[in-house]
């Protein structure tokens, strides 16, 4: 008899490691059902999130297939959800969850909703995983479920594996020893891809950027500004010209100058990057809301605290804009067409928090 009806495994799986595979194997032995929730879904490819949620879904499905006997799609589920009915009759489902850095409760509710899709009231449900002080705080957010804790299986975690893989001189012989064989084959096929090359270039930029502060006694904390300009149901975005985030869309903004007030900095960066045809006094007078965003992991360049100003212009024709300075292009985007899949860092979440969409 199985110990649990449902075990829930939450992770980013960037990439799937031998430790992940062992946890999945153990879960399939002691539960009738395993629900794997892939985090950081719908993100652009970056050094922190180089593989899309679909890529990681494929990694996981291959690993589950290797562990069990059969692996088949069930047409009653949405894309990205699978049934695995082998390996002592354990059903495995793979689902996805987006990040909401500034709303933990919203994230937790989505996890609860995913699990509720596959369970019934009264089912014996537990989380499964290895508690790590710096990355598994979320495990305490579900007191209604038990915890099946697994000891540390492999000290070389996904972060360290990414660090080794996204180097020009990658040692694939070593990588093969720390990821499942099906994942290793996928990574080998990715070696010369434009996506991997782009991630390597971003990684090299970030390393060079951080090197200039390496001799400081304490890591620096940067202050930036971002302008959320809204007009007639549109948001003003810029396309980033350089790394990090080359080619991604972002709010106009940048670093605060040494002798500059924050409000002056946001107006300066807005006008420099977009050449918006609105006088500075009108922009200042149209500020409706300000908010500080300070999640420690919001920027790959280091601890960066941004002050976001929502500027709401009168409805009517959209003011003319043109990309300049650090921006390749500047354009008005309908709010309904915004997507986290092509947005820089946490800017999509900034917009969500400020506008409430």
N, C-alpha and C positions, 0 to 999 in steps of 0.2 A: 504494500500500500504506500502511495506517495505521501511525503510529509506535508506538501503544500498543494493547494489547488492551483495557485498562480504565483509565480515569482516575477518580479519586475527588475529589469536591468537597465539602468540609465547611464549613458555615456556619450562622449563625442566621437570616440573611435577614429581618431585622426593619427595613425590608421588603426585597424584592428590588429592586436598583438597576440602573442601566444598566451599571455595572461588572460586576455579577453576570451580566447577560445576555450581555455581551461574552465573559466567561470561558467561559460555557456554549457560545457559538457556536464559539469557538476549540477547545474540547474536542471538540465534535462533529465537527470537521474532521479531527482527528488521532487519534481513538480509535474503535475499533469499539463501545465501550460506555462510557457515563458513568454513574457511580453518585453521586447527590447525596444527602448525608446532612444532614438538617435537625436542628440541635441545639436544646437547651432545649425538648424535647418535653414534653407533659403538664404545662405550667405554667399557672397562672391568669393572667388578663390584668392586667398591670402596666405602668407607664411603661417599664420596661426590656424587657418581653416583651408588647407590646400585642396581637400577633396569635398565635393558637393555631398549633400545628403543622399543623392542617388548613387554616387560612387561608393559611399560607405554602406548603403543598403546592399549593394552587390557584393562587397567584401563579406558582410555578415551572412548573406544568404549562401554564399559559397562555403563559408566555414560551417554553417549549420548543416549543409548538404554533406560535407565531408564527415561530420560527426555522426549523422544519422543514416537512414537507409533510403528514404524518399523525401522529396521536397517538391511541392506542387502549389500552383496558384489556386486560390479559391475565388471564384468570380463574384462572390457576394461581398468581397472586401474592396476597399479603394486601392488604387495603385500604391505600391510600397508596403502592402500588408500581405504576408504569406502564411501558409500553414505548413508545418512539418509534422508528419504523423508517425514517423519512425522513432527509433531509439527509445524503445520501451514506452511507446505511445505518449510522447510529449508533443504537444502542439506549440509551435513557435510562431509568434507574430512580430513583425517589424513595423514600427510606426515612427513618426517624426515630431519634434517639438522645436519651435523657434526660441530664440533668446529674447528676454526682456530684462536688460540689466537693471532697470530702474523700477521694476515692479515684480518682486519675487512672488507675490501672491497670485498674480496673473499666470506666471510660469507654473506654479504649483497646481492651480486649478486646471490648466491644460493637461498636466500629467494625470490628475485624478480623472479627467474626462476620457482620456485615452484608455486608462485601465478599466473604467466603467463600461466601455464599449465591449469588452471581452469577458466581463465577469458578472456575477449576480450577487445581490445582497446576501451576506452570510458566508461567502466564499473565504477560504483561508488564504490570505494574501500576504506576501512579504517582499521586501526589497532584498536584493542580493548584490554583494560587492565588497570591496576592500576599503575601509575607512582611511582617508588621508586627510590630515589636518587642514591642508591648504586648498583642497579642491572638492571635498565631499560634504560641505556644510548642508547641502540640500537633503541629505539623508534624514536630518532631524525635522524636516518639514512635513513628514507623513507619520505622525504618532499613531494613526489608526492601523498601521501595518506593522507586522513584525520585521525583524532584521536578521537575515541569514548572512553573517559576516564571514568573509573568506580571508585567510591570511595572505600576506604579500607573496605572490607567486613568482614574479620576475621584477627585480629592481629597475630594469631598463624599461621605463614607461613610454607611452606614445610620444610625449614631448621630446624625449631624448632620441627616439627613433627618427622623428621628423628632422631633428637637428643633424643627424647623420645622413639621412637620405637626400636632403636638399643642399648638397654640396657638389661641386663639379667633380670632385674626386671620390664619389660615393663608392664604398666597398660593399657590393651586393652580396658577396659571400657571407659577410657578417650579418647583413640585413636578413638574409634567408634564415638565419638561426634564431631570429627574435620575432618573426611574424609567421603565421600559418602559410603553408606551401601555396595555397590558392591566392593569398594576398601577395606573396612574393612574386608570383607570376604576373599579377596585375601591375605591381610596381616596376618590374622589369620592362613590361611593355610601355611604361610611362616615361622611361629614362630620357628619351629624345623628344618628348612632346613639347610643343610651345608652352603649354600650361606649366610644366615643371621648370622650364627655363625662366619663365616670367617670375615664378615664386623664388627661384634662386637669386634673380636680380634684385627683387624686393628685399630678400634676406641680407644680401651684401650691402645694400643701401642702409638698412637699419643698423647693421654691425658697424659700418663706417661712421654713421651718425652718432652712435653711442660711444664710440671710441674717444671722441673729443672731450667727453666728460669723465673718462675712466679714472683720472687722477684726483678727482674731487673727493673730499672726505665723506660726503654724503651724496646719494643720487639726487640729481636736480628735480625740482617740481616746476613744470611749465604752466604758464597761464595763456590761454588763447580766448578768442572771441568767435562767435558764429552768428550770422544774421539769417533769421528765418523770415523772409519777405513773402507776404501773401497778398495776392491781388486777384479778384474775380475767380476764385476757386483754383488758382494756380500757385505753385511755389517756385521761387527763383533758385535754380541750382547751377553749379559750375561743374565742368568735367576736368578732373585733375590732370595736369600736364606731366607730372613727374611722380616717382615713387616717394613714399608709399602710397598705394591706392591709384597708381597710374591708370587712367582710363575710367575710373569710377566717378560717380556723381557725388557731390558734396554740397553742403551749405557754404556760401561765401564766408571766408573767415581766415584767421591766421594768428600768429603770435603777437602778444602785446609788446609794444615798444617800451623801453626802460622809463622814459619820462612822459608816459601817456596814460590818461584816464581810460578806464575800460570802455565807456560809452564812445569816446573819441576813437578808440581802436577798432570797434566794430564798424563804425561808419567809414573809417578810412579803408579797412580791408574790403568792405562791400563795394565801395566806389572804385577801388583799384582793380578788383577782380572782375567786375561786371560792367563798369562804365555806365551804370544805370542813369537814365535821363530823368532824375528826380533831384532837386536841390537838397543839400545836406540838412538845412533846417527843417524841411518837410519830412525827411526820413526820421530825424530825431523826434519830431512832433507826432509821428505815426507809431511810435513804440507803444505796444499794448501790454507786453508782458516780458519779464526777464526770469531766467532760471539758471542755476548753477548745476552742471553735470560733472560728477567727480568720481565715477567708478574707477577703481585702481587699474583695471584691465582694459580701459576703453581705447588706449592707443599703444601700438607696438613700439613707438619711439621712446616710451617711458611715461612716468606719471604726469598726466596732462589734465588740468582742470579747465574746463571751458565755461564761459559765460555766454549763454544764448539769449539773443534779443529777438522777440517776435515783432515784426514791423508790418502792420496791416494798412495797405494803401486803399484808397477809395475804389469801389468797383467801377469798371469801365475798360477802356483800352489798356492793354498791358504796356508799361513803359518799355522803350527800346533798351536792349542790353547787348553787350559784346564782350566776349571773353578776353581777358588781359592779365598781365602779371603771371601769377601761378596757375591761371585757369586757361585751359585749351579752348573751351567754349563756355558760354553762359546762355541759359535758356529757361523759359517758363515751362513748367511741367504741370499738367492737370493733377490735382491731388489724387484723383481716382486711379491714376496710372503710376503712382509711386510704387517702387518695389525694393525690398531689402536685398535682392539678389544683385543689384548693381550700385549699391550705396557704400560709401566710405565709412569705415569704423562703425560708430554707433549713431551716425547721423539720421538714419531712418527712425531709430528709437527716439532721438531728440524731437523729430517732427511729430511722432505719435504722442509724446508726452505734452508737447506745447499746444498742439491743435486738438488733440483728443480724438484722433481717427484711428 
